[in-house]
């Protein structure tokens, strides 16, 4: 534990930010897993893709994942949907 007052505050702030980031990332991963299950079952549609893309975009806008990583994830999700539709 730090002795300096500003360092103590940093620890508290970083814990809060870490918790918030983990929650956002976890929500994104959960939505992706649900989407994958729907694709495997054949019940996924464009609305499901839109919901997942929204969760990924939210994570990117909050800075939890990089913008390019979000675009890559969305492209791969769309590719899975198109492949399942054929």
CNS distance restraints for C-alpha pairs under 8 A (distance, minus, plus):
assign (resid   1 and name CA) (resid   8 and name CA) 7.50 0.50 0.50
assign (resid   2 and name CA) (resid   7 and name CA) 6.00 0.50 0.50
assign (resid   2 and name CA) (resid   8 and name CA) 5.77 0.50 0.50
assign (resid   3 and name CA) (resid   7 and name CA) 7.31 0.50 0.50
assign (resid   3 and name CA) (resid   8 and name CA) 7.04 0.50 0.50
assign (resid   4 and name CA) (resid   8 and name CA) 6.30 0.50 0.50
assign (resid   5 and name CA) (resid   9 and name CA) 6.41 0.50 0.50
assign (resid   6 and name CA) (resid  10 and name CA) 6.20 0.50 0.50
assign (resid   7 and name CA) (resid  11 and name CA) 6.32 0.50 0.50
assign (resid   8 and name CA) (resid  12 and name CA) 6.52 0.50 0.50
assign (resid   9 and name CA) (resid  13 and name CA) 6.11 0.50 0.50
assign (resid  10 and name CA) (resid  14 and name CA) 5.90 0.50 0.50
assign (resid  11 and name CA) (resid  15 and name CA) 6.16 0.50 0.50
assign (resid  12 and name CA) (resid  16 and name CA) 6.42 0.50 0.50
assign (resid  13 and name CA) (resid  17 and name CA) 6.23 0.50 0.50
assign (resid  14 and name CA) (resid  18 and name CA) 5.90 0.50 0.50
assign (resid  15 and name CA) (resid  19 and name CA) 6.16 0.50 0.50
assign (resid  16 and name CA) (resid  20 and name CA) 6.25 0.50 0.50
assign (resid  17 and name CA) (resid  21 and name CA) 6.06 0.50 0.50
assign (resid  18 and name CA) (resid  22 and name CA) 6.07 0.50 0.50
assign (resid  19 and name CA) (resid  23 and name CA) 6.22 0.50 0.50
assign (resid  20 and name CA) (resid  24 and name CA) 6.36 0.50 0.50
assign (resid  21 and name CA) (resid  25 and name CA) 6.10 0.50 0.50
assign (resid  21 and name CA) (resid  64 and name CA) 5.94 0.50 0.50
assign (resid  22 and name CA) (resid  26 and name CA) 5.87 0.50 0.50
assign (resid  23 and name CA) (resid  27 and name CA) 6.12 0.50 0.50
assign (resid  24 and name CA) (resid  28 and name CA) 6.26 0.50 0.50
assign (resid  24 and name CA) (resid  59 and name CA) 6.10 0.50 0.50
assign (resid  24 and name CA) (resid  64 and name CA) 7.49 0.50 0.50
assign (resid  25 and name CA) (resid  29 and name CA) 6.20 0.50 0.50
assign (resid  25 and name CA) (resid  59 and name CA) 6.53 0.50 0.50
assign (resid  25 and name CA) (resid  64 and name CA) 6.85 0.50 0.50
assign (resid  26 and name CA) (resid  30 and name CA) 6.06 0.50 0.50
assign (resid  27 and name CA) (resid  31 and name CA) 6.21 0.50 0.50
assign (resid  27 and name CA) (resid  55 and name CA) 7.40 0.50 0.50
assign (resid  28 and name CA) (resid  32 and name CA) 6.29 0.50 0.50
assign (resid  28 and name CA) (resid  52 and name CA) 7.41 0.50 0.50
assign (resid  28 and name CA) (resid  55 and name CA) 5.33 0.50 0.50
assign (resid  28 and name CA) (resid  56 and name CA) 5.87 0.50 0.50
assign (resid  28 and name CA) (resid  59 and name CA) 7.10 0.50 0.50
assign (resid  29 and name CA) (resid  33 and name CA) 6.21 0.50 0.50
assign (resid  30 and name CA) (resid  34 and name CA) 6.22 0.50 0.50
assign (resid  31 and name CA) (resid  35 and name CA) 6.10 0.50 0.50
assign (resid  31 and name CA) (resid  51 and name CA) 7.99 0.50 0.50
assign (resid  31 and name CA) (resid  52 and name CA) 5.79 0.50 0.50
assign (resid  31 and name CA) (resid  55 and name CA) 7.26 0.50 0.50
assign (resid  32 and name CA) (resid  36 and name CA) 6.12 0.50 0.50
assign (resid  32 and name CA) (resid  52 and name CA) 6.17 0.50 0.50
assign (resid  33 and name CA) (resid  37 and name CA) 6.21 0.50 0.50
assign (resid  34 and name CA) (resid  38 and name CA) 6.22 0.50 0.50
assign (resid  35 and name CA) (resid  39 and name CA) 6.15 0.50 0.50
assign (resid  35 and name CA) (resid  44 and name CA) 6.84 0.50 0.50
assign (resid  35 and name CA) (resid  48 and name CA) 6.66 0.50 0.50
assign (resid  35 and name CA) (resid  49 and name CA) 7.31 0.50 0.50
assign (resid  35 and name CA) (resid  52 and name CA) 7.11 0.50 0.50
assign (resid  36 and name CA) (resid  40 and name CA) 6.14 0.50 0.50
assign (resid  37 and name CA) (resid  41 and name CA) 6.15 0.50 0.50
assign (resid  38 and name CA) (resid  42 and name CA) 5.96 0.50 0.50
assign (resid  38 and name CA) (resid  43 and name CA) 5.11 0.50 0.50
assign (resid  38 and name CA) (resid  44 and name CA) 4.88 0.50 0.50
assign (resid  39 and name CA) (resid  43 and name CA) 6.05 0.50 0.50
assign (resid  39 and name CA) (resid  44 and name CA) 4.89 0.50 0.50
assign (resid  39 and name CA) (resid  80 and name CA) 7.52 0.50 0.50
assign (resid  39 and name CA) (resid  81 and name CA) 6.48 0.50 0.50
assign (resid  39 and name CA) (resid  84 and name CA) 6.72 0.50 0.50
assign (resid  40 and name CA) (resid  84 and name CA) 7.83 0.50 0.50
assign (resid  42 and name CA) (resid  84 and name CA) 7.17 0.50 0.50
assign (resid  44 and name CA) (resid  48 and name CA) 5.93 0.50 0.50
assign (resid  44 and name CA) (resid  49 and name CA) 7.52 0.50 0.50
assign (resid  44 and name CA) (resid  81 and name CA) 7.18 0.50 0.50
assign (resid  45 and name CA) (resid  49 and name CA) 6.48 0.50 0.50
assign (resid  45 and name CA) (resid  81 and name CA) 7.44 0.50 0.50
assign (resid  46 and name CA) (resid  50 and name CA) 6.09 0.50 0.50
assign (resid  47 and name CA) (resid  51 and name CA) 6.26 0.50 0.50
assign (resid  48 and name CA) (resid  52 and name CA) 6.35 0.50 0.50
assign (resid  49 and name CA) (resid  53 and name CA) 6.03 0.50 0.50
assign (resid  49 and name CA) (resid  77 and name CA) 7.20 0.50 0.50
assign (resid  49 and name CA) (resid  78 and name CA) 6.95 0.50 0.50
assign (resid  49 and name CA) (resid  81 and name CA) 7.91 0.50 0.50
assign (resid  50 and name CA) (resid  54 and name CA) 6.10 0.50 0.50
assign (resid  51 and name CA) (resid  55 and name CA) 6.49 0.50 0.50
assign (resid  52 and name CA) (resid  56 and name CA) 6.28 0.50 0.50
assign (resid  53 and name CA) (resid  57 and name CA) 6.01 0.50 0.50
assign (resid  53 and name CA) (resid  74 and name CA) 5.85 0.50 0.50
assign (resid  54 and name CA) (resid  58 and name CA) 6.07 0.50 0.50
assign (resid  55 and name CA) (resid  59 and name CA) 6.38 0.50 0.50
assign (resid  56 and name CA) (resid  60 and name CA) 6.33 0.50 0.50
assign (resid  56 and name CA) (resid  70 and name CA) 5.84 0.50 0.50
assign (resid  56 and name CA) (resid  73 and name CA) 7.70 0.50 0.50
assign (resid  56 and name CA) (resid  74 and name CA) 7.42 0.50 0.50
assign (resid  57 and name CA) (resid  61 and name CA) 6.04 0.50 0.50
assign (resid  57 and name CA) (resid  70 and name CA) 6.40 0.50 0.50
assign (resid  58 and name CA) (resid  62 and name CA) 6.22 0.50 0.50
assign (resid  59 and name CA) (resid  63 and name CA) 6.35 0.50 0.50
assign (resid  59 and name CA) (resid  64 and name CA) 5.25 0.50 0.50
assign (resid  59 and name CA) (resid  65 and name CA) 5.97 0.50 0.50
assign (resid  59 and name CA) (resid  70 and name CA) 7.97 0.50 0.50
assign (resid  60 and name CA) (resid  64 and name CA) 5.79 0.50 0.50
assign (resid  60 and name CA) (resid  65 and name CA) 4.94 0.50 0.50
assign (resid  60 and name CA) (resid  66 and name CA) 5.68 0.50 0.50
assign (resid  60 and name CA) (resid  67 and name CA) 5.39 0.50 0.50
assign (resid  60 and name CA) (resid  70 and name CA) 6.14 0.50 0.50
assign (resid  61 and name CA) (resid  67 and name CA) 7.66 0.50 0.50
assign (resid  65 and name CA) (resid  69 and name CA) 6.52 0.50 0.50
assign (resid  65 and name CA) (resid  70 and name CA) 6.75 0.50 0.50
assign (resid  66 and name CA) (resid  70 and name CA) 6.31 0.50 0.50
assign (resid  67 and name CA) (resid  71 and name CA) 6.38 0.50 0.50
assign (resid  68 and name CA) (resid  72 and name CA) 6.11 0.50 0.50
assign (resid  69 and name CA) (resid  73 and name CA) 6.16 0.50 0.50
assign (resid  70 and name CA) (resid  74 and name CA) 6.23 0.50 0.50
assign (resid  71 and name CA) (resid  75 and name CA) 6.14 0.50 0.50
assign (resid  72 and name CA) (resid  76 and name CA) 6.25 0.50 0.50
assign (resid  73 and name CA) (resid  77 and name CA) 6.17 0.50 0.50
assign (resid  74 and name CA) (resid  78 and name CA) 6.18 0.50 0.50
assign (resid  75 and name CA) (resid  79 and name CA) 6.13 0.50 0.50
assign (resid  76 and name CA) (resid  80 and name CA) 6.24 0.50 0.50
assign (resid  77 and name CA) (resid  81 and name CA) 6.43 0.50 0.50
assign (resid  78 and name CA) (resid  82 and name CA) 6.21 0.50 0.50
assign (resid  79 and name CA) (resid  83 and name CA) 6.06 0.50 0.50
assign (resid  80 and name CA) (resid  84 and name CA) 6.14 0.50 0.50
assign (resid  81 and name CA) (resid  85 and name CA) 6.18 0.50 0.50
assign (resid  82 and name CA) (resid  86 and name CA) 6.60 0.50 0.50
